[in-house]
Amino acid sequence: MIRHTNGSRFEHRKRVLLASTAIAVLLTVVGCSGQTSGNSGDTINIGLPHPLTGAWADGGQNALNGAMLAIEDINAAGGIKSLDGLKLKGVQADTSSDDPGQAATVTRRLIEQENVSALIGSYVSAFTITASTEAEKAGVPILSQSYADTLTDRDYSYFFQLPPTATALGQSIVPYVQDAYAEIGITLQKVSVLASDDASIEAQGRAAIAEAESAGLDVVSQAFYPQALSDATVIVLEALRADPDVIFLGGPTGAAVTIVNTLRSLDYEGPIVGLGGGGILSPDFGKLLGDNVDGILSQAGWNWDMPYDGLEDISTRYTQEYDTKFMPQEAGESYVAAWILAGAIDDAASTDPEKIAEVLRKTDFTSGPASFMPAGTVSFDTKGLNEDVFPIMIQWQEGVTRTVWPLDVQASKPQ
């Protein structure tokens, strides 16, 4: 399928169709590494700046793993055909979890010393803001898994945002939760919000508050806590005193686990719904909570069980390679991003960042792994936002995340 757009956006759009033989190889070949050594003349370097230490390291490592798995698969499928099979090489860098300045520094290094043709990163919006600024200065395209609205409000020409924005996630959480619980006969009226104070999660929390109030719900408590939270007693007690019907929760894995365990220890058995992104979607969240995780819902921008041919096989290979129960959101988004870049490089027949960016601006990715986002297509508007994507809702069931809403991507009914 290809969608034609009006000249008000672009004079034309091109369809990138990854060869079916390459996809067949992708789904059957395991173990060809994208990490083989080689200089920029022998490989096409893709920069991967992510938080690999600190509070956000869990998600950052997942994002890195997803990109590296895709690079392995792209190389195993023959590399970049228009460049005589030239292979991709992922070059990682640690942004840290607490210093946006370090994200800028390592991104400059990737551009100036590693000669990257493009970047994928940086998972946490605060680091993506500084990393993408360096990419913009250098004219190098960066595909991101981050949510913050500000990322696509800056009129950048080299920034491309795959998932829904924080506002889109926050605005959809209330109707999604109401509809999903209506399916099982539960009405929700009183809402508490517990969100970390980083840029993306706080924005999602505030958008959810606004949407809840607009829908006539009562926001009975709200708290924006530090990312390194180690004792949740005070904020949890404050929330429970308000007797909420549902708690909206967002934050890094460690803090989110601490809050859920505190809620459970105080006998709260009501719905917990993640705001989207962050630690609630991580395999480690489920591992650390054990049986306490089942039933928790969350907004998401991607999930491993969406109904796209080949996605389940990719997820299975990810779980085998990285010894985890499922392929998490940030890994999936990075995997898609790498395939989008491969398609753009192949179509440009060039490693020149400017030519790659030009293809990204003009192309609908409508088939193969490059299209494996909600909606089954990816295209970027003039701000760099994926205009096709929409939020989905997952629920933890038997220790894994299952897509439960909306109905057109539902893999399991909400419980």
N, C-alpha and C positions, 0 to 999 in steps of 0.2 A: 504494500500500500504506500502511496505517496500523496502528500497533501500539497496543493499549489497555493501560494499566498499572493496577496495583492502587491502591487508595486509600491504601496505606501510603506511597506517594511523593507523589501529588497526587490531589485529588478527581477530576480528569479531565485528559485531555490533548487538545489541539486540533491538528488537522492544518492546516498552511499549504500550500496548493497555489497556486503562482505560475501565473498564467494562461498557457495554451499560446500564445496570440498574443504575449505578451510575450517568451516564450522564442524564438519564431520570429524576432522582431525582433532579439533579442540576438545570434542566430547569423548575422545577415545585415548588420547595420548597423555601420559603422566610423566613428569619428572625432567623435562628439558628446562634447564634453569635460565631465567632472565638475569642472573647475577654473574654470568661469566665475565672475565676481565676483558678489557678492550678500551682503547682511547676513542675520542669522539670521531676519529676517522673510520673506525671499524664498527662502531655502534651508534645508535641514536640514543642519546642520553635523555632520560626523563627524570626530573627532580622530584623527590618525595619528602618534603619537609613536614614532619608530624611530631606531636609530643610523645616522646619515647621514654621519658622519666617523669616522675611526679604524679599528681592526682589524676591527670587525664591520659596517663601512659597506656592504660588498658585499651581505650578506644583508639588511640594513636597507633598502637601496634596492630590492632585489627585492620585499620585503614591501610597501613603499610602492607600487611599480608595480602589483602585483597588486590592491591595494585601489582604486587610481585607475582601473584598467581596468574593474573591476566597476562603479564609480560611473558611468563613461561609459556602460556598457551598460544599467544600471538607468535612467538618465535618457533614453537613446535609446529604451528600451522604454516610455516614458511616465511615468516617475517613480513617485511614490507615489499609487496610484489613489484610495485612500480620503481623500486630502488634496488632491483636485483636481489631481493631477499634479505636486505640489510636488517639486522636484528636490533631490538630495543634493549636498553640496559637501564634498570632502575637504580638511581643514586639517592640513598636515604640521608636524612639529616634530622637531628633532634632539636625541635623548637623549644623544649622544656615545657612545663605546665604552668609556669608562673611569670614568664618574662617575654612579652610581645616583642621587645627589642631583640631578643635572641632569635626569634622567628625571622625578623628582618635580616639579621646578620647572616644566618645560615642560608637564607634564600639568595642573598647577594653572592655568597660563595658558590652556590650551585650554578648560578648564572655566569659568573665571571671566571671561575676556576674549572668547573666541570662542563661548561659549554652546553648546558641543557637546551634542548629544543622546545620543551614545554614542561609544565609542572602539574602535579596533583597534590592538593593539600588545602588547609592544614588541620582539618577536622574541627578544632575549636575556633569559633568565630573571632575571638580576640587575636589569635595568632594568624588567622587567614587575612585579617585586615592589614596587618603589617607586611605579611609575606606578599600579598597581592599588590600592595603599593610598590614594592621593589620590582615585582614582575611588570607592572605597568610602566615604571620608569625605563625599564630595559626593553620593553616591547616583546615580552615573552608570554604566551598564553598560559593561564593557570585554570584548571578545572577543580572545583571545590565541592566538598561534602557539607559545607557549613550553611547555617540557616539565616543568620542575621540579615534583616532587611537592608541595613546600611551598606552591605557589600555590593548590592546592585543599585544603590541610590547615588553612586559617585561618578556616574558617566565615564566609567573606565571602558577601554576598548579591548582589553586583553583578559578580562575576567569573565568566567563562565560558571554559573551556579546550578548544580544538578538538582538538589532537593527542593521542596517547597520552602518558602520563607518562614521565619519565626511567626510572623503575623498570620500567615495562612494556616499554620499548625494551630496557633492559639484560637483563631476564629472557628476552626472546624471541630475543635475538641468537644464543645458543648453539644452541638447537634448530633455528632457521631455517638457520644456517650448516651445521650437521651434516646436515640434511635436503637442503639445496640441493646440497652437495658429494657426498652419497651418490648423488644422481641422476647424477653423472658419475664415480662410482667412486673418490672420494677420502675417506680417513678422517683426521680431525684429532684430535690428542691434546694437543699442547703449545701453550699460548697465551701471547702477550705483549700487554700493554695499554699504549698510549701515548695519554694524554688530557690536554687542557688543564685548567687548574685553576679555570675558571669553574663556577658552581653547577650548571648543567644537565649539561654534558659530564662533569664529575667524578662526578656522581651516576650517570650512565649507565655510566661506566667501573667504578665500584665495584659497581654492580648486575651488570654483566657478569662481573666477577671472582667474585662470590658464586655466580652461576648456573653458571659454568664449574666451580668447585670442587664444587658440589652435583651436577653431572653426571659427576663423576669425571675431569674433565680436569685437566691440570697447568698452573697459572699460573706460568710459568717466569720472568717478569719483569713489572714494572709501573712506570710513571713518570707523574707528573702535572706537566706543564710549564707555564711562564707563557705567556699568550696571545700575547704579543709576541715569541715565540721567533724568532730569526733564524739560529741555528746549531744544527742537530740532531745533530751528530756524536756527542756524548757519549751522549745517550739512545738513539740508534740502535745504536751499537756495543754498549752494554750489552744491548739487546734481542737483537741478533744473536748475541752470545756464548752466549745461552741456547738457541740453535738452535730457534726456535719453528716449529710447523707453520702457524700463522696469527697475524697481528698485527691486533688491534683498535685502531682509530685514531679520535680525535675532536679537533676544534678548529676555529678560524677558518681561512679559506681560505689565507692566507699561510703560517701555521705548518704546516698540513696538507700544502701543496705542498712546503715545505722538507723535511719528514720523508720524503715519498714520493721526492723526488729524491735524498735522501741514501741511502735504502734501495736505490734502483735503481743508484746510483753504486757501491755496495758489493756489487752483484751479487745482491741478494735478489730472487728471482723467485716467492716463495711468495704465498699469498693475503693480501690486505689488505682488512679489513672495517671500514667506518665504523660508529661507535656510534649514529649517527642525528643528524640536524640538523647545524648548523655548516657549515663551508666545504666539506665533501666532497660535498655535494649541489648546490653552486653551479655554474652554467655557467662561471664564471671558473676554477674548479678544473680542469675539463677543458681549457679554453683554455690555461692556463699549463703543464699537464703534457703536452699533446699526446698522442703515442702511448702515453706511460707511464700514461695514465689507464685505458685499456681493461682490463677484467677486475676492477677494483676493485669490491667490493660495499659496500653500506651499508644499515643500517636507515633507515627513513623513515616519516613520518606522512602522506605524500601524494606522488603522482607524476602526471605529465601524461598517461600512457598507460593509466590505469585504465579498465576497460570500462564507462564511463557515457556514454550518448547525449549528444552535444554537447560533451563535454570536449575531444576532439581539436581541434575547430574553435576553441574558446576558446584553447587552447594555441597553435595556429597563428597566431591574431591577435596573441597576446602576443609571439611571436617576431618577427613583422613590425613591431610597434609599437616594440619595445625592442631590435631588432637582436641577437637572441641565438638559440642553437640549439634551446633548449627552455624551457618555463615551469618554473622551479624550485619546490621544495616551498613555501618561505615565501611566494612569490607566489601559488601556488595556494590555500594556506590563507587568505591575506588576501582573495583573490577570493571564496571561499566565505563568509568572515565578513561581507563587505559585503552579499552577497545574503541572508544570514540576518538581518542588521539591517534590510534593506529589507522583508523579509517580516514581521518583528516590528512595524516601524513601521506598515506597511499594516494589519496585523491590529489593532493598538492604535488606529489612526486618530488618532494623537497623536504629537507630538514630545516629550512629557513623558518624561524618562528613567525615572521610576518605572514608568510604564505599559508602556514598551518592555521593561524588565527583567522585569516580570510575565509578558508574553507569552513571553519567552525561557525562563522557568522552566517553562512549561506546555506547550510546543509540541514536537511531532515534525516535523522538516523532512524530508520523505520524497520530494521530487521537485524537479526543476530544479537549477540551480547551487547552491542552498543545501544540497543533499544530497550534493554531490560530494566526500565524504570516504570513506576505506575503510569498507566496509559499506553505502554508498549511502544512509545515513540519519544524521541528527544529532539527538540529544536530550541534555539536560543533567540530571544528577542533582542532589540537594540540595546538593552541594558545588560545583556548577558544572562538573563534569567531563563531557565528552562520553562517555556510557556506551556508545555503539555502536562507537566507533572501535577499530581494532586496528593494530599495526605491520605494515608491509610491508617487503620487501627489494628494493632496486634493484641493478642492476649496470651499470657503465659499458660500453657497447658502441658502437663506432664514434663515440665522442665525445659520446654522449648517455646519459642515465639511462633504463634500461628496467626495468619491474617484472618481477621473476623469482620472487617468492615472497610469500605462499602461492599455491597453485594456483588458488584461486577469483578472484584478480585478476591472474594471470600474463599478461603481454603478450609475453614472450620467455623462452626456456629459458636457464638459467644456462650460462655457457661457461667 
